[in-house]
Amino acid sequence: MRSMTTPTVVTTVAVAARATATATATTRSGRRWRRCAARAAARVEDWCGKTADGTTMRRASARPGTSVRASSSVMRSGRATAASVAMRWRVVARAGADVEGAYADEAEAEEADALLREIFEEAGVEATWTALGEDEDVEISGVANDINALLSGDLFVNAERGEAGAATAREAVAAGAVAVVSSEPIDGLADVPVVIVENVDEALADIARVFYGDPSKALTAIALTGTAGKTTTSYLVKSVFEEANIRIGVAGSNGNFIEEDLKLTAQGGVWESDEEDSTRNRACTAPGWLAPYRGKYEFEELGSDALQFQQITAGMADNGAQAAVLEVNAEQIRRKATRGMSFDIVALTSIEGEPSNYHGLESEYPAHVAEPFKSLTDAETQRAVINVDSLDFGPREMAHAADLCRENAAGVPVVTYSSAIGNTKADVYPARVDLSLFETAISLSTPAGNVEVVVGLVGEHMVGAICCATAIGLAAEIPLDVIAAGLEAIEVVPGRMELVDAGQDFSVLVDSANTPESIERVLRSVRATNCRRVITLIGCEGESENPGQRAVIGKTVHDMSDVVFITNDSPKSEDPYKILDDICIGFRDKVYDGDVRTRDEALFAFLKDMYKVHENAQYECMRLQNLVRRYVMVDRYHAIRAAIGMAEPNDAVLILGRGAKDYFVVGREKHWFEDVLEARDALTKIGAIQDSGVDTHNLPWQSFAARATNPGAGNLLD
C-alpha cells in the first residue's frame, strides 16, 4: 500500500508487490525446506484426509506463495496406532549431516513437508526438546491444535495442562501426531518428541505463521475490532472492494468465504458437503424442530484462533483472493489470535455495551481491543481507521479504548469517522441521514468530497458501519465514486437487520441481537425510522453462562416494543418452558399488577404457552395475551408466523436472537431452522390466508365469521 497522497487505487499495487515478495521469500525457503522439484510444481486443489474423529477435512496448503500442496502420499486416513506412528515419523539428519539416506527414493522425498526444528528457529520460538537429539529433526506435514482437526503426520500444539492435557496429547499421538508442543513435560508418549515452550498460544501463532509462509503478507489484510458492527462492516467492505475489482475474502461471525459458493473450512480448505442436504430445496422447516440438519456449512462461531487465521488467509490466497477482511474480537486477541498477522488496515468499529464471549478481566478489555493497532508501523503502507464517537459520546472506559487505538497507531496515518450528523471532528461523517423501514439514505462528507448513497440496510445503527466502510475504502485509496457504488450494491447482510421483503407494506427484519445491550440498540435504531409499531420476537438459548440475563432481555423488549412474542431459541438440555418463564420474569409483574386491562380480569397466570394451561382455559389465556399484546409460544415456527400475521402497514417486525444461524439444538441434536426462510415463507402465505377471510391480527387465528359466532373455535396455527 502506498502513501495516501498517491492518486491511484493503492490496493491492487500492494497485492502485486506483496505477492512478488512472498514468492521470492518462499523460493529461498524452498531449499531450506528440502522440497523436491516435482512436488513444488504439483498443485492439488485441496489437502484431504480423515480427522481424528473419522470425518473428512480439507485445509489450506503450507507455503501458499509457491502453490505447493501436500502430495497424495500424505493423505492418510483413519486413526493410526501409536506403534504405526512411531514407524512413520522419520528422524532425519540435521544440516551438515548426510541427508542422502533420509530420502532413499523419490516417493519418500515427496512426503517431506517441513522440519520441526527449522520451523522453531525461523519463528524465533525458544523451546526445550525431549526425545530428539540435537542433530536430529522430525518431518511434519501439518499443524493442529484440535484433536478433531488432526491428520496423521501433524505437529500437535496442546494448550491444555495437567492430566487432561497429558491425556489429550496421548490421544493426539495415537491419532497420528509426530510431535507435541506443550507448556510442561508429558509422560507416556514413548519416543515421540515433546517440545516445551513457555507460552503455548504465542508459540502456536509463531509456528503457524512460518509453516504457512505468512500468507497475510500476500493479501491486503484488514482487521475489524470493536464490540459491535464488525460483521456488517465486513460485508460493506467486501462490496466496496469488489466494486474496485479486487477479489476479497471474509472471515467472521457468518463464516469464512470468498464468494457465496466458495466457503472455507476453519482449516482454510474449500468447503464441500460430505453428505446430502435433504432440506436444500425446502422453503421452510416444520413445527416441533423436526427438520434434520445434514450437509450444511459449519464453522467456528466463536472466532478463529492464531492457527486458523493463518490457515484461512492461506486458503484465501490459494483461491485467488487479493485481500481479506477479518473480524477480530477481544477474546481472540487475548488468546494471541492476531499475533503474527500482517495487517494493512486496522479499523475500530463501535465500542458500546458489554463485550460478549470475553473471558478476561474487564480492565484489560480496552487494551485487547487496541492491540492490533500496534502492528501498524509503516506509514507508507499501513493505515488506521478509528471511530471517534467513543471519544465524544461513549463511557469513559470505551473512550479509553479509542485513545489506546490512536496511541498504538501513532506511527501511521489515521482516518477517523463518526456516525453523528455534522461531526466535523471526524474525516468521514454523515451530513444528513434519512431513515426508513426499507433503506437508509446518507449524505457522506469525506476528505475526498461529498457523496449521496442509498444503502439497503435498515436502522440508525447501520450509519456507523457505512461510515466505517467508507473510511476503510479511503484508507485503501479506492476512489469515492467506487466506494459509493460498492455501498449501494449491497443487498443484505445475513442476520444483521436482514430485510425480508416480499412486497409487503411493513418491514420484517432478522437480527442476531441476543444481549440486553444489543437488543436495546436494535430497538432504539428501528424506533428512529418512525415506524408505526414495533413487534418483537425473542428467545434465549439454553445452558447459558448467564441465565439471569433472560429476565433483563424480557424487560428490555417489554419496555421498548408494542407487541412482544416470547419464544424459544436452542433450548439444548434445558426445559424450553422454563426458559420462557425466565424471560417473562422480566415483565410479568408489570403485566399482572400494573396493567388495568388484566389486573381485575386475570384469574390465573396467563403469560405462558397456551398448551401449558388447562384446555378449558386456553381461549381465556389467548384472550388475555391479546389484551396486553404479550404472547408466549414455545415453538418458534408458530411464533414467527403469528408475529408476521399481526403486522399492519408501517409496522416493523423484529425477529431477534439468531441472525443467520441455520440450526436449533435440542438436547444434543442439531435441527435445521432459519429465521429468514421461515419469515419469507410466512410472508408468501399469510396474505392469501388473510384474503380468504381469516383474522390473523389476534390469536388464535379464526375466520371473521367464526370469531363473531364462536370466539372459542380452534386455532388455525395448529
C-alpha positions in Angstrom: 0.0 0.0 0.0 1.4 3.4 -0.9 1.0 6.7 0.7 -2.5 8.2 0.6 -1.1 11.1 -1.5 -0.8 8.8 -4.4 -4.0 9.2 -6.6 -4.3 5.6 -7.6 -6.1 2.6 -6.3 -3.4 1.5 -3.9 -4.7 -1.9 -3.0 -4.0 -3.6 -6.3 -0.5 -2.3 -6.4 0.1 -3.6 -2.9 -1.2 -7.0 -3.8 1.1 -7.4 -6.7 4.1 -6.2 -4.7 3.4 -8.3 -1.7 2.8 -11.4 -3.8 6.2 -10.9 -5.6 8.0 -10.5 -2.2 6.3 -13.6 -0.8 7.2 -15.7 -3.8 10.8 -14.6 -3.6 11.0 -15.4 0.1 9.3 -18.8 -0.4 11.7 -19.7 -3.2 14.6 -19.1 -0.8 12.8 -21.2 1.8 12.2 -24.0 -0.7 15.9 -25.0 -0.5 15.8 -24.8 3.3 12.7 -26.9 3.5 14.1 -29.6 1.2 11.1 -29.7 -1.2 11.7 -31.8 -4.3 11.2 -30.1 -7.7 8.4 -32.4 -8.7 6.4 -31.7 -5.6 7.0 -28.0 -5.8 5.3 -28.0 -9.2 2.4 -30.0 -8.0 -0.9 -28.3 -7.5 -3.5 -30.4 -5.7 -6.6 -28.3 -5.1 -7.2 -29.5 -1.5 -5.3 -31.3 1.1 -7.7 -34.0 2.1 -7.7 -36.6 4.8 -9.6 -38.0 7.7 -9.6 -36.2 11.1 -9.2 -37.9 14.4 -12.9 -38.5 14.6 -13.0 -40.0 11.2 -14.7 -37.2 9.2 -13.3 -35.7 6.0 -11.3 -32.5 6.4 -9.7 -30.1 4.0 -7.2 -27.4 4.8 -5.0 -24.9 3.1 -1.6 -25.8 2.0 1.6 -24.7 3.6 3.6 -22.0 1.9 0.9 -20.7 -0.4 3.4 -18.5 -2.2 4.8 -21.5 -4.1 1.4 -23.1 -4.7 2.8 -26.2 -3.0 0.2 -28.7 -1.7 0.5 -31.9 0.2 1.1 -34.8 -2.1 -1.3 -37.8 -2.1 1.3 -39.8 -0.2 0.4 -37.8 3.0 -3.3 -38.0 2.6 -3.6 -40.6 5.3 -7.0 -41.6 6.7 -8.3 -43.1 9.9 -6.8 -43.3 13.3 -3.3 -44.6 13.5 -2.0 -46.6 16.4 0.9 -45.3 18.5 3.1 -48.1 17.1 2.4 -47.3 13.5 3.0 -43.6 14.1 6.4 -44.5 15.6 7.2 -46.4 12.4 6.0 -43.5 10.2 7.8 -40.4 11.6 11.3 -40.3 10.5 14.2 -38.7 12.3 16.4 -37.0 9.7 19.9 -35.7 9.8 20.4 -32.0 10.7 22.2 -29.6 8.4 25.7 -30.7 7.7 25.0 -34.4 8.0 24.4 -36.8 5.2 20.8 -36.4 4.1 21.0 -38.9 1.2 19.8 -41.7 3.4 16.9 -39.6 4.6 15.4 -39.6 1.2 16.1 -43.1 -0.1 13.8 -42.6 -3.1 11.6 -40.1 -4.8 8.4 -41.3 -3.1 10.0 -40.7 0.3 11.2 -37.3 -0.8 7.7 -36.3 -1.8 6.5 -37.0 1.8 8.9 -34.4 3.2 7.0 -31.3 4.2 8.7 -29.3 6.9 11.4 -29.9 9.5 10.3 -29.2 13.1 13.5 -27.6 14.4 13.8 -25.3 11.4 10.2 -24.1 12.0 11.1 -23.2 15.5 14.3 -21.5 14.5 12.7 -19.4 11.8 9.8 -18.5 14.1 12.2 -17.5 16.9 10.4 -19.7 19.5 12.6 -20.8 22.4 12.0 -24.3 23.4 13.2 -27.3 25.4 13.4 -30.5 23.4 12.8 -34.1 24.7 13.2 -37.4 22.8 15.0 -35.6 20.0 18.8 -35.3 19.7 20.5 -32.0 18.7 21.5 -33.4 15.3 18.0 -34.8 14.6 14.8 -33.4 13.3 11.3 -34.5 12.5 9.3 -34.0 9.4 5.8 -32.7 9.9 3.1 -32.4 7.3 0.8 -30.0 9.2 0.0 -28.2 12.4 -3.1 -28.9 14.6 -4.3 -27.7 18.0 -7.7 -29.5 17.9 -7.8 -33.3 18.2 -10.8 -33.3 15.8 -8.8 -31.5 13.1 -5.6 -33.6 13.4 -4.2 -35.5 10.5 -1.6 -38.2 10.7 1.9 -36.6 10.4 0.9 -33.4 12.1 2.6 -31.4 14.9 0.0 -31.2 17.7 0.1 -28.0 19.8 -1.5 -28.8 23.1 -2.8 -25.8 25.2 -4.2 -28.0 28.0 -2.3 -28.6 31.2 -2.2 -31.3 33.9 -3.6 -34.8 33.4 -6.3 -33.6 31.0 -3.5 -32.1 28.8 -1.5 -35.3 29.0 -4.5 -37.4 28.0 -5.2 -35.2 25.0 -1.5 -35.4 24.0 -1.6 -39.2 24.2 -4.8 -39.2 22.1 -3.2 -37.0 19.5 -0.2 -39.3 19.2 -2.5 -42.3 18.8 -4.2 -40.4 16.1 -1.0 -39.7 14.2 0.7 -36.7 15.7 4.5 -37.0 15.2 5.5 -34.4 17.8 3.7 -32.4 20.6 4.1 -28.8 21.8 3.3 -28.3 25.4 4.0 -25.9 28.3 5.0 -28.8 30.5 6.6 -32.3 30.2 4.2 -35.2 29.2 4.7 -38.8 30.2 3.6 -41.8 28.3 4.5 -40.6 24.7 7.3 -43.2 24.2 9.8 -41.7 21.8 7.6 -39.1 20.3 9.3 -35.7 20.7 7.7 -33.2 23.1 8.7 -29.5 22.6 8.2 -27.5 25.8 7.5 -23.8 25.4 6.7 -21.0 27.9 3.6 -19.7 26.2 1.7 -22.1 24.0 -0.6 -19.5 22.5 2.3 -17.4 21.4 4.3 -20.4 20.1 1.2 -21.6 18.1 0.9 -18.2 16.4 4.6 -18.0 15.5 4.8 -21.6 14.3 1.7 -21.2 12.2 3.0 -18.1 10.6 6.2 -19.8 9.5 4.6 -23.1 8.4 2.0 -21.3 6.2 4.5 -18.8 4.8 3.0 -15.7 6.4 0.0 -15.7 4.0 -1.5 -12.4 5.2 1.6 -10.7 3.6 0.3 -11.9 0.2 -3.0 -10.1 0.8 -4.2 -6.6 1.6 -5.4 -7.6 5.1 -8.0 -5.6 7.0 -8.7 -6.2 10.7 -12.0 -5.1 12.3 -12.0 -4.8 16.1 -14.7 -3.5 18.5 -17.8 -4.7 20.3 -20.4 -4.1 17.6 -20.7 -3.6 13.9 -17.9 -5.8 12.7 -20.0 -8.2 10.6 -22.0 -5.5 8.9 -18.8 -3.5 8.2 -17.1 -6.6 6.8 -19.8 -7.2 4.2 -19.8 -3.5 3.2 -16.0 -3.5 2.8 -16.3 -6.7 0.7 -18.8 -5.0 -1.5 -16.6 -1.8 -1.9 -13.5 -3.8 -2.8 -15.4 -6.0 -5.3 -16.7 -2.8 -6.9 -13.0 -1.9 -7.3 -12.4 -5.3 -9.0 -10.5 -6.6 -6.0 -11.2 -10.2 -5.0 -11.6 -10.3 -1.2 -12.3 -13.0 1.4 -14.1 -12.6 4.7 -13.6 -14.3 8.0 -16.0 -13.6 10.7 -19.3 -14.3 12.5 -21.0 -15.7 9.4 -18.1 -18.0 8.4 -15.2 -17.8 6.1 -15.8 -17.2 2.4 -14.7 -15.6 -0.8 -18.0 -16.0 -2.7 -21.4 -17.3 -1.8 -20.5 -20.7 -3.3 -16.8 -20.6 -2.2 -16.8 -21.1 1.5 -13.7 -22.1 3.5 -13.3 -24.5 6.4 -11.7 -23.5 9.7 -8.5 -25.1 8.3 -8.6 -23.0 5.1 -9.7 -25.6 2.7 -12.6 -25.3 0.3 -15.7 -26.5 2.0 -17.7 -29.2 0.3 -20.6 -31.1 1.8 -19.7 -34.7 2.6 -23.4 -35.7 2.9 -26.6 -34.9 1.1 -28.6 -31.9 2.3 -32.1 -33.3 2.4 -33.6 -29.8 3.0 -31.8 -27.9 0.3 -34.8 -27.1 -1.8 -37.4 -26.7 1.0 -39.0 -23.3 1.6 -39.3 -23.8 5.3 -38.9 -26.3 8.1 -41.8 -27.8 10.2 -43.2 -27.4 13.6 -41.6 -29.1 16.5 -37.9 -28.9 15.5 -38.2 -32.0 13.2 -36.1 -31.0 10.2 -32.8 -32.8 10.0 -29.5 -30.8 10.0 -27.2 -32.5 7.4 -24.9 -31.4 4.7 -24.8 -27.8 6.0 -21.9 -25.4 6.2 -20.5 -25.3 9.8 -17.7 -23.1 11.1 -16.1 -21.9 14.4 -18.7 -19.5 15.7 -16.5 -18.1 18.5 -13.9 -16.9 16.0 -10.7 -18.2 14.6 -7.5 -18.8 16.6 -4.0 -18.0 15.5 -3.6 -21.2 13.6 -6.9 -20.9 11.9 -6.2 -17.3 10.9 -3.0 -18.4 9.1 -4.8 -21.4 7.5 -7.8 -19.3 6.4 -5.7 -16.5 4.9 -3.6 -19.1 3.2 -6.8 -20.7 1.8 -7.9 -17.3 0.6 -4.6 -16.7 -1.2 -4.7 -20.2 -2.6 -8.2 -19.4 -4.1 -7.2 -16.2 -5.8 -8.1 -13.6 -3.2 -6.2 -10.3 -3.3 -7.5 -9.0 0.0 -9.0 -10.2 3.3 -11.2 -8.6 5.9 -11.1 -10.3 9.3 -13.4 -9.8 12.3 -11.3 -9.8 15.5 -12.8 -9.8 18.9 -11.1 -9.0 22.2 -11.2 -12.7 23.3 -9.3 -13.7 20.1 -6.8 -11.0 20.7 -6.3 -12.1 24.3 -5.6 -15.6 23.1 -3.0 -14.2 20.6 -5.0 -15.0 17.5 -3.7 -11.9 15.7 -0.1 -12.4 16.7 2.0 -12.7 13.5 -0.7 -11.4 11.2 0.4 -8.7 8.8 -2.4 -6.1 8.6 -2.5 -3.2 6.2 -5.6 -1.6 7.7 -6.9 -1.9 11.3 -10.3 -0.4 12.0 -12.2 0.3 15.2 -15.9 -0.2 14.6 -18.1 0.6 17.6 -17.4 0.2 21.4 -20.7 0.0 23.3 -22.3 -2.3 25.7 -20.9 -5.3 27.4 -18.4 -7.4 25.4 -19.6 -10.9 24.6 -17.6 -14.1 24.7 -14.9 -12.3 26.6 -13.2 -14.1 29.5 -10.5 -11.7 30.5 -10.6 -9.0 33.2 -12.8 -6.1 32.2 -10.0 -3.7 32.9 -8.0 -5.5 30.2 -10.6 -5.2 27.6 -9.6 -1.7 26.1 -6.0 -2.8 25.8 -7.0 -6.0 24.0 -9.3 -4.1 21.6 -6.4 -1.7 20.8 -3.7 -4.4 20.5 -3.9 -5.0 16.7 -3.1 -1.3 16.1 0.4 -2.0 17.5 1.1 -3.9 14.3 0.8 -0.6 12.3 4.3 0.8 12.0 4.9 1.5 8.3 3.5 5.0 7.4 3.9 4.2 3.7 1.8 1.0 3.5 -0.4 0.9 6.6 -3.4 2.8 7.9 -5.6 3.0 10.9 -9.4 3.7 10.9 -10.8 4.9 14.2 -14.4 5.6 15.3 -14.3 8.9 17.3 -17.8 8.5 18.6 -16.5 6.7 21.7 -14.2 9.7 22.4 -17.1 12.2 22.2 -20.2 10.3 23.4 -19.1 7.0 24.9 -18.5 5.9 28.5 -15.1 6.6 30.0 -13.7 3.1 29.6 -14.7 3.0 26.0 -13.2 6.4 25.3 -10.0 4.9 26.9 -10.1 2.1 24.3 -10.3 4.6 21.4 -7.5 6.6 22.9 -5.3 3.5 23.1 -6.1 2.7 19.5 -4.9 6.1 18.4 -1.8 5.8 20.7 -0.9 2.4 19.2 -1.4 3.7 15.7 0.7 6.8 16.2 3.2 5.9 13.5 0.8 5.7 10.6 -1.9 7.9 9.0 -5.3 7.7 10.7 -8.6 8.1 9.0 -11.3 9.0 11.6 -15.1 8.6 11.2 -18.3 9.3 13.2 -21.9 8.3 12.9 -23.0 11.6 14.4 -24.6 14.0 11.9 -22.3 17.0 11.3 -19.4 15.8 13.5 -16.7 17.8 11.7 -14.1 16.4 14.1 -14.1 13.3 12.0 -12.7 12.8 8.5 -15.8 10.9 7.4 -19.3 11.7 8.8 -22.9 12.0 7.7 -24.1 15.4 6.8 -27.7 14.1 6.5 -29.4 10.8 7.3 -32.8 9.7 6.1 -34.1 6.5 7.7 -36.9 4.3 6.5 -38.3 0.8 7.1 -36.6 -0.5 3.9 -33.3 1.5 3.3 -31.0 4.2 4.6 -30.1 7.3 2.7 -26.9 9.2 3.7 -25.1 12.3 2.5 -21.5 11.5 3.4 -18.8 14.1 3.9 -15.3 12.9 3.3 -11.8 14.3 2.6 -12.3 13.1 -1.0 -15.5 15.1 -1.4 -19.2 14.6 -0.6 -21.4 11.8 -1.9 -25.0 10.7 -1.6 -25.7 7.0 -1.1 -28.8 4.9 -0.6 -28.0 1.6 1.1 -30.3 -1.3 1.5 -29.7 -1.6 5.3 -32.3 -0.6 7.9 -31.7 1.1 11.2 -29.9 4.0 12.7 -27.0 1.9 14.0 -26.2 1.0 10.4 -24.9 4.5 9.8 -21.7 3.8 11.7 -20.9 0.7 9.7 -21.5 2.6 6.4 -19.2 5.4 7.6 -16.5 2.9 8.7 -16.6 1.1 5.4 -16.2 4.4 3.6 -13.2 5.3 5.7 -11.6 1.9 5.0 -12.2 2.4 1.3 -10.5 5.8 1.5 -7.6 4.3 3.5 -7.1 1.8 0.7 -7.3 4.8 -1.8 -10.3 3.5 -3.6 -12.0 6.4 -5.5 -15.0 7.8 -3.7 -17.4 7.1 -6.6 -16.3 3.4 -6.5 -16.9 3.3 -2.7 -20.4 4.8 -3.1 -21.2 2.3 -5.8 -20.0 -0.6 -3.6 -22.1 0.6 -0.7 -25.2 0.8 -2.8 -24.5 -2.6 -4.4 -25.0 -4.5 -1.1 -28.4 -6.1 -0.8 -28.4 -7.7 2.7 -26.0 -8.6 5.4 -27.1 -12.0 6.5 -28.5 -12.0 10.0 -27.8 -8.3 10.6 -31.0 -6.4 10.3 -31.7 -8.5 7.3 -34.7 -7.3 5.5 -37.1 -10.0 4.3 -39.0 -8.3 1.5 -41.9 -9.9 -0.3 -43.5 -6.7 -1.3 -45.4 -6.2 1.9 -46.2 -2.7 3.4 -44.4 -3.4 6.6 -40.8 -4.3 7.5 -39.6 -7.7 8.6 -36.1 -7.7 10.0 -33.9 -10.6 11.2 -31.1 -9.8 13.5 -28.6 -11.6 15.8 -29.1 -9.3 18.8 -29.2 -11.5 21.9 -28.0 -9.4 24.8 -29.9 -6.7 26.6 -27.5 -4.1 25.2 -27.6 -5.3 21.6 -31.4 -5.7 21.7 -31.9 -2.2 23.1 -29.6 -0.8 20.4 -31.6 -2.5 17.6 -35.0 -1.5 19.1 -33.8 2.1 19.5 -32.5 2.1 16.0 -35.7 0.9 14.5 -37.7 3.3 16.5 -35.7 6.1 14.8 -37.4 5.1 11.5 -40.7 6.4 12.8 -42.4 3.1 12.3 -46.0 2.7 13.5 -45.5 -0.3 15.9 -42.5 -2.5 16.8 -43.4 -6.2 17.0 -40.5 -8.0 18.7 -39.9 -11.8 18.7 -37.1 -13.0 21.0 -35.9 -16.2 22.6 -32.9 -17.3 24.7 -30.6 -20.2 24.3 -30.4 -23.0 26.9 -27.3 -23.7 29.0 -26.5 -20.0 29.1 -23.5 -18.8 31.1 -25.7 -16.0 32.5 -29.3 -17.2 32.8 -30.1 -14.2 34.9 -29.8 -12.1 31.7 -33.0 -13.7 30.4 -35.2 -11.5 32.7 -33.3 -8.4 31.6 -33.9 -9.3 28.0 -37.6 -9.7 28.8 -37.8 -6.3 30.5 -36.0 -4.7 27.6 -38.3 -5.9 24.9 -41.3 -5.3 27.0 -40.3 -1.7 27.7 -39.4 -0.9 24.0 -41.9 -2.9 22.0 -45.6 -2.5 21.2 -46.1 -6.2 20.7 -43.9 -9.0 22.1 -43.6 -12.7 21.3 -41.6 -14.7 23.8 -40.4 -17.9 22.2 -37.5 -20.4 22.1 -34.0 -20.4 20.7 -31.9 -23.6 21.0 -33.1 -25.0 24.4 -30.3 -27.7 24.4 -30.8 -29.8 27.5 -32.9 -27.2 29.4 -36.7 -27.3 29.7 -37.9 -24.9 27.0 -40.9 -23.9 29.0 -38.6 -23.0 31.9 -36.6 -20.7 29.6 -39.9 -18.9 28.6 -40.7 -18.4 32.3 -37.2 -17.0 32.9 -37.7 -14.4 30.2 -41.2 -13.4 31.3 -40.0 -12.8 34.9 -38.6 -9.5 33.5 -42.0 -8.0 32.9 -44.6 -10.4 34.4 -45.3 -8.3 37.5 -45.8 -5.2 35.4 -48.4 -7.0 33.3 -50.2 -8.8 36.2 -50.2 -5.9 38.6 -49.7 -2.8 36.6 -51.9 -3.3 33.6 -55.5 -2.2 34.3 -56.7 -4.3 31.3 -55.9 -7.5 33.0 -55.4 -6.7 36.7 -59.1 -7.3 37.6 -59.8 -9.9 34.9 -57.0 -12.4 35.1 -57.8 -15.3 37.4 -54.7 -17.3 36.6 -51.1 -16.8 35.4 -51.6 -16.4 31.6 -48.1 -15.5 30.5 -47.2 -19.0 29.3 -47.7 -21.1 26.3 -51.4 -21.8 25.9 -50.9 -25.5 25.9 -49.4 -25.3 29.4 -52.7 -24.3 30.8 -55.8 -26.4 31.2 -57.6 -26.9 27.9 -60.7 -25.2 29.3 -58.7 -22.1 29.9 -56.7 -21.9 26.6 -59.1 -19.5 24.9 -59.0 -17.2 28.0 -55.2 -17.4 28.0 -55.1 -16.2 24.4 -57.7 -13.5 25.1 -55.7 -12.1 28.0 -52.5 -12.2 25.9 -54.3 -10.4 23.1 -55.3 -7.7 25.6 -51.7 -6.9 26.6 -50.1 -7.9 23.3 -47.6 -10.1 25.1 -47.5 -13.6 23.7 -45.7 -16.8 24.9 -45.3 -19.5 22.3 -42.8 -22.4 22.8 -42.5 -23.2 19.1 -40.6 -20.5 17.1 -42.1 -21.8 13.9 -45.6 -20.8 15.0 -44.4 -17.6 16.8 -42.8 -16.2 13.6 -46.0 -16.7 11.6 -48.1 -15.2 14.4 -45.9 -12.1 14.7 -45.9 -11.5 10.9 -49.7 -12.2 10.7 -50.2 -9.5 13.3 -48.3 -6.8 11.3 -50.1 -3.9 9.7 -48.9 -1.1 7.4 -45.7 0.7 8.5 -45.1 -1.8 11.4 -41.6 -3.2 12.0 -41.4 -6.9 12.9 -38.1 -7.8 14.5 -37.1 -11.5 14.7 -34.1 -11.4 17.1 -31.5 -13.6 18.7 -30.3 -15.9 16.0 -29.4 -13.9 12.9 -28.0 -16.0 10.1 -27.8 -19.2 12.3 -29.4 -22.1 10.5 -29.9 -24.6 13.3 -31.6 -25.3 16.6 -30.0 -27.5 19.3 -32.5 -29.7 21.2 -30.8 -32.0 23.7 -27.6 -32.7 21.9 -29.1 -32.9 18.4 -29.0 -30.2 15.7 -32.1 -29.4 13.7 -32.4 -27.2 10.7 -34.1 -23.9 11.3 -33.5 -20.5 9.6 -35.4 -17.4 10.7 -35.2 -15.7 7.3 -36.6 -18.7 5.4 -39.5 -19.0 8.0 -40.2 -15.3 7.7 -40.2 -15.4 3.9 -42.5 -18.5 3.8 -44.9 -16.7 6.2 -45.0 -13.6 4.0 -45.8 -15.6 0.9 -48.7 -17.4 2.5 -50.3 -15.2 5.1 -51.5 -12.7 2.6 -53.6 -15.3 0.9 -54.9 -16.6 4.3 -56.0 -13.0 5.2 -57.6 -12.6 1.8 -59.7 -15.7 2.4 -61.4 -14.1 5.4 -59.1 -15.2 8.3 -58.3 -12.7 11.1 -54.6 -13.1 11.9 -54.4 -9.9 14.0 -55.4 -11.7 17.1 -54.8 -15.2 18.5 -56.0 -17.8 17.8 -56.4 -17.2 14.1 -60.0 -17.6 13.1 -62.3 -16.6 10.2 -64.1 -13.4 10.9 -67.4 -15.2 10.7 -66.3 -17.8 13.2 -64.9 -15.2 15.6 -68.2 -13.4 15.5 -70.3 -16.5 16.2 -67.9 -18.8 18.2 -64.9 -17.0 19.6 -63.5 -20.2 21.1 -63.4 -22.2 17.8 -60.0 -23.7 17.1 -56.6 -22.2 16.4 -55.6 -22.1 12.7 -51.9 -22.1 13.8 -52.3 -25.8 14.9 
